[in-house]
Amino acid sequence: QVRLVESGGGWVHPGGSLTLSCAASGMLPTSIYVMGWYRRAPGKQRELVATMTSGTSTNYADSVKGRFTISRDYAKNTVHLQMNSLKPEDTAVYYCNVEYYRGGSSWGQGTQVTVSS
């Protein structure tokens, strides 16, 4: 059974940092094409935050460029999102996503990130 389990969310002051992690299980690492993070802020649609292909090509939302860094541990089938200089507008539920070479994708259950003073 495919599972994506996120961790690392929480509350942080503006300017602070958090690292999100997502552990994938029930799938072969070689079946995964893209791992990434999306988020949904209150009252808004889900949006892409950052993705990384198996070839290490990355893609970031303009709003997080220079502040967030995505990384993958291929041996452990995990993906991480280092978030620095957090802003109140980064408050959202963050979701881990996996896309497969064969097509289709899987989603995690989400982890809340709150940036507030």
Secondary structure, DSSP 8 states (H G I E B T S, - for coil): --EEEEE--EEE-TT--EEEEEEEESS-GGGEEEEEEEEE-TTS--EEEEEEETT--EEE-TTTTTTEEEEEETTTTEEEEEE-S--GGG-EEEEEEEEETTS-EEE---EEEEE--
